Amino acid sequence: MRLATYQHQGRRHVGLLSESGDTVSPIRMDLGHESRGMLTLIERHAAGVGELPPTGAPVPLAEVRLEAPIPLPRRNIFCVGRNYHAHAKELSGSVFKDSAAKVDSWPIVFTKVPECVIGPDDEVRLPDAAISSQIDYEAELAVVIGKGGSNIGRAEAMSHVFGYTIVNDVTARDVQMRHQQWDLGKSFDTFCPMGPWIVTADSLDGRDTRVRCWVNDELRQDGSTTDLIFDIPTLIETCSRGITLYPGDLIATGTPAGVGMGLSPPRYLASGDRVRIEIDGIGVLQNRFA
């Protein structure tokens, strides 16, 4: 299934996409729950309510405005750094070279604040150059947790996955380096485009799919999640060690090679640039930077 959060006739809805992708049928929810986007549905699923609530009449997708599937996550998004073999290699000669040898010891985990999430086709706001002049893109598959829990083992980790979506882990590289930690440079307002919807785990195996990214129609990133250094079960196991995961939590799994910082010379984003991310089995997330 593909489940979307969207605006139609001045209201937020959660809906089920048709197989063709031409229409979306609104899911009937209790008043007020729509403000949470997909969170209520994910919580129902975790509680064992497997059936979707009834849906209303389908609406042409062209008549709605898609939003992030979870417009405001309940807490920070878990993110994983340097988790593709080729990406780790391309940064081995950068400012991160001192820690390159340790890249396969433990996953590098940081977070992005919930308020930086925006939806498909929303505009990413570039900061003033005095704050940052090195804005980079990172195309990523994001895991959406369904069943919560702590100290989840690898063997049962995939049973905790509700589905998958796309995120662009937009990064201010100079801020990231200046503070010697990653949260500030990753959490600027609008720095987490997400969408276009959630694909449920029964429709996609995130452990084997293709991630691509174009900047102004130039293909920059093209990788497979089979190249992950730490696979999805390992990431769930790691993030849940001593920390309870909740339904709707998000884990961004890392980005393939081809980021702007890894090019020679580096190529950062400028006003007017468009970044398009496509993940097989999910769809396309596109945003303009300005």
C-alpha positions as CSV (number, residue, x, y, z in Angstrom):
1,M,0.0,0.0,0.0
2,R,0.9,3.6,-0.5
3,L,-0.4,5.9,2.1
4,A,-0.2,9.7,1.7
5,T,-0.8,12.8,3.8
6,Y,-2.2,15.7,1.7
7,Q,-4.2,18.9,1.6
8,H,-7.5,19.1,-0.2
9,Q,-10.1,21.8,-0.1
10,G,-8.4,23.5,2.9
11,R,-8.1,20.4,5.0
12,R,-5.4,17.8,5.8
13,H,-6.3,14.2,4.9
14,V,-4.6,10.8,5.1
15,G,-5.4,8.6,2.1
16,L,-4.8,5.4,0.2
17,L,-3.4,5.7,-3.3
18,S,-4.9,3.7,-6.1
19,E,-2.8,1.1,-7.8
20,S,-2.4,3.3,-10.8
21,G,-1.4,6.3,-8.6
22,D,-3.9,8.5,-10.3
23,T,-6.2,9.0,-7.3
24,V,-6.2,9.0,-3.6
25,S,-9.1,7.9,-1.3
26,P,-9.4,9.7,2.0
27,I,-9.4,7.5,5.1
28,R,-12.1,8.4,7.5
29,M,-10.5,9.3,10.8
30,D,-11.8,10.8,14.1
31,L,-11.9,14.6,14.1
32,G,-8.5,16.1,15.0
33,H,-6.4,13.0,14.1
34,E,-5.7,14.2,10.6
35,S,-3.4,16.9,12.0
36,R,-0.9,14.2,12.9
37,G,-0.7,12.9,9.4
38,M,0.1,9.2,9.3
39,L,0.9,8.8,13.0
40,T,-2.6,7.7,14.0
41,L,-2.7,5.0,11.4
42,I,0.7,3.7,12.4
43,E,-0.3,3.6,16.0
44,R,-3.5,1.6,15.1
45,H,-1.4,-0.9,13.2
46,A,1.0,-1.3,16.2
47,A,-2.0,-1.9,18.4
48,G,-3.1,-4.8,16.2
49,V,-5.8,-3.0,14.3
50,G,-4.9,-4.4,11.0
51,E,-7.8,-3.1,8.9
52,L,-7.8,0.4,7.4
53,P,-10.7,2.5,8.4
54,P,-13.2,3.0,5.5
55,T,-12.2,5.3,2.7
56,G,-14.2,8.0,1.0
57,A,-14.6,8.7,-2.7
58,P,-11.3,8.9,-4.6
59,V,-9.9,12.3,-5.5
60,P,-7.6,12.9,-8.5
61,L,-4.0,13.1,-7.3
62,A,-3.6,16.2,-9.5
63,E,-6.1,18.0,-7.3
64,V,-4.3,17.6,-4.0
65,R,-1.1,19.0,-2.5
66,L,1.0,16.2,-1.0
67,E,2.6,16.8,2.4
68,A,5.3,14.9,4.3
69,P,3.7,11.6,5.4
70,I,4.4,12.5,9.0
71,P,4.4,16.4,8.9
72,L,5.6,16.7,12.5
73,P,7.3,13.6,13.8
74,R,6.8,12.9,17.6
75,R,10.5,13.4,18.1
76,N,13.9,13.8,16.4
77,I,14.6,11.7,13.4
78,F,17.4,9.1,13.8
79,C,19.9,9.5,11.0
80,V,22.9,7.4,10.0
81,G,26.1,8.9,8.6
82,R,28.5,7.3,6.1
83,N,26.6,4.1,5.7
84,Y,27.3,3.2,2.1
85,H,30.7,1.7,1.3
86,A,31.2,4.0,-1.7
87,H,30.1,7.1,0.1
88,A,32.5,6.3,3.0
89,K,35.3,5.9,0.5
90,E,34.5,9.3,-1.3
91,L,34.8,11.1,2.1
92,S,38.0,9.3,3.2
93,G,40.1,12.2,1.8
94,S,37.9,14.9,3.2
95,V,37.8,16.5,6.7
96,F,36.3,13.2,7.9
97,K,39.4,11.3,7.0
98,D,40.6,10.9,10.6
99,S,37.5,8.8,11.5
100,A,37.4,6.9,8.2
101,A,39.1,3.9,9.5
102,K,36.4,3.4,12.2
103,V,33.5,3.6,9.7
104,D,32.6,-0.1,9.9
105,S,32.9,-0.4,13.7
106,W,29.6,1.1,14.8
107,P,26.9,3.1,13.0
108,I,27.3,6.9,13.2
109,V,23.9,8.1,14.5
110,F,22.8,11.7,14.8
111,T,19.4,13.4,14.7
112,K,17.4,16.1,12.9
113,V,14.8,18.1,14.8
114,P,11.1,17.3,13.8
115,E,10.4,21.0,12.9
116,C,12.8,20.8,9.9
117,V,10.4,18.4,8.0
118,I,8.7,19.7,4.8
119,G,6.9,17.9,2.0
120,P,7.2,17.2,-1.7
121,D,7.6,20.3,-3.8
122,D,8.0,22.5,-0.8
123,E,10.8,25.0,-1.0
124,V,14.0,24.5,1.0
125,R,15.2,27.8,2.3
126,L,18.9,28.5,1.9
127,P,20.4,30.4,4.9
128,D,22.2,33.7,4.7
129,A,25.8,33.1,3.4
130,A,27.1,34.4,6.8
131,I,25.5,31.4,8.4
132,S,26.4,28.8,5.8
133,S,27.5,28.8,2.2
134,Q,28.0,25.0,1.8
135,I,24.5,23.4,1.5
136,D,24.6,19.8,0.4
137,Y,22.0,17.2,-0.6
138,E,21.8,13.6,0.7
139,A,19.2,11.2,-0.9
140,E,18.1,8.6,1.7
141,L,15.7,5.7,2.3
142,A,13.9,6.2,5.6
143,V,12.5,3.4,7.7
144,V,9.2,4.0,9.4
145,I,8.9,2.1,12.7
146,G,5.6,0.3,13.2
147,K,5.8,-1.8,16.3
148,G,7.7,-0.1,19.1
149,G,10.1,-1.6,21.6
150,S,13.6,-1.4,23.1
151,N,16.6,-3.7,22.8
152,I,15.2,-5.1,19.5
153,G,17.4,-7.9,18.1
154,R,18.4,-8.3,14.5
155,A,16.3,-11.4,14.1
156,E,13.0,-9.7,14.8
157,A,13.9,-6.2,13.6
158,M,12.1,-6.3,10.3
159,S,8.8,-7.2,12.1
160,H,9.0,-3.7,13.6
161,V,9.0,-1.9,10.2
162,F,5.7,-0.3,9.1
163,G,7.1,0.9,5.8
164,Y,9.4,3.3,4.0
165,T,9.6,6.8,2.7
166,I,12.2,9.2,1.1
167,V,14.1,11.9,2.9
168,N,16.7,14.5,1.7
169,D,19.1,14.9,4.6
170,V,20.0,18.5,3.6
171,T,23.2,19.5,5.3
172,A,25.2,22.7,6.0
173,R,28.7,21.3,5.6
174,D,30.6,24.2,7.1
175,V,28.4,24.2,10.2
176,Q,28.7,20.5,10.5
177,M,32.5,20.8,10.5
178,R,32.7,24.0,12.6
179,H,30.9,22.4,15.6
180,Q,32.5,19.0,15.2
181,Q,29.1,17.4,15.6
182,W,26.2,17.0,13.1
183,D,22.9,18.0,14.7
184,L,23.1,21.8,14.1
185,G,24.2,21.6,10.5
186,K,21.5,19.0,9.7
187,S,18.5,20.7,11.5
188,F,18.1,24.1,9.8
189,D,14.4,25.0,9.1
190,T,13.2,23.1,5.9
191,F,16.3,20.8,5.9
192,C,14.3,17.5,5.9
193,P,12.1,17.1,2.8
194,M,10.1,13.9,3.2
195,G,7.7,12.0,1.0
196,P,6.0,11.6,-1.3
197,W,4.2,8.9,0.8
198,I,4.8,5.8,2.9
199,V,5.0,2.5,1.1
200,T,4.1,-0.3,3.6
201,A,6.6,-3.1,4.3
202,D,4.5,-5.8,2.6
203,S,5.0,-3.9,-0.7
204,L,8.7,-3.2,-0.6
205,D,11.9,-4.7,0.9
206,G,14.1,-1.7,1.8
207,R,17.1,-4.0,2.1
208,D,17.3,-4.2,-1.7
209,T,16.2,-1.1,-3.6
210,R,17.9,1.6,-5.7
211,V,18.4,5.2,-4.6
212,R,19.1,7.9,-7.1
213,C,19.4,11.7,-7.0
214,W,19.5,14.4,-9.6
215,V,20.5,18.0,-9.2
216,N,19.1,20.1,-12.1
217,D,18.7,16.9,-14.2
218,E,22.3,15.9,-13.6
219,L,22.5,12.4,-12.0
220,R,24.7,12.7,-9.0
221,Q,23.9,9.7,-6.8
222,D,23.0,6.1,-7.8
223,G,23.3,3.4,-5.3
224,S,21.6,0.3,-3.9
225,T,20.7,-0.4,-0.3
226,T,22.6,-3.7,-0.7
227,D,25.7,-1.5,-0.4
228,L,24.8,-0.4,3.1
229,I,27.6,-1.0,5.6
230,F,25.0,-1.5,8.4
231,D,21.8,-3.0,7.1
232,I,18.3,-2.1,8.3
233,P,18.1,-4.8,11.0
234,T,21.4,-3.6,12.4
235,L,20.2,0.0,12.5
236,I,17.0,-0.9,14.3
237,E,19.0,-3.0,16.8
238,T,21.4,-0.2,17.3
239,C,18.9,2.7,17.7
240,S,16.8,0.6,20.1
241,R,19.7,-0.3,22.5
242,G,18.5,1.2,25.8
243,I,16.1,3.5,23.9
244,T,12.5,2.7,23.3
245,L,11.4,3.1,19.7
246,Y,7.8,4.2,19.2
247,P,5.4,3.7,16.3
248,G,6.1,6.4,13.7
249,D,9.7,6.9,14.6
250,L,11.9,7.4,11.6
251,I,15.4,6.1,10.8
252,A,17.2,7.6,7.8
253,T,19.6,4.9,6.6
254,G,22.4,7.0,5.0
255,T,23.2,8.3,1.5
256,P,25.0,6.8,-1.5
257,A,28.2,8.3,-3.0
258,G,27.9,11.5,-5.1
259,V,27.2,14.2,-2.5
260,G,28.4,17.7,-3.4
261,M,31.1,17.6,-0.7
262,G,32.6,14.4,-2.3
263,L,33.0,15.9,-5.8
264,S,36.3,17.5,-6.9
265,P,36.0,20.4,-6.5
266,P,33.0,20.3,-4.2
267,R,29.7,21.5,-5.7
268,Y,27.2,22.9,-3.2
269,L,23.6,24.0,-3.8
270,A,22.6,27.5,-4.9
271,S,19.3,29.4,-5.2
272,G,17.2,28.0,-8.0
273,D,18.6,24.5,-7.9
274,R,16.2,21.6,-8.0
275,V,17.0,18.3,-6.3
276,R,15.0,15.2,-7.4
277,I,15.3,11.9,-5.5
278,E,13.9,8.6,-6.7
279,I,13.8,5.3,-4.9
280,D,12.6,2.2,-6.7
281,G,9.3,1.0,-5.2
282,I,8.5,4.3,-3.6
283,G,8.5,7.2,-6.0
284,V,9.9,10.7,-6.4
285,L,10.7,13.5,-3.9
286,Q,11.5,16.8,-5.5
287,N,12.3,20.2,-4.0
288,R,13.5,23.6,-5.1
289,F,16.2,25.5,-3.1
290,A,15.9,29.2,-2.8
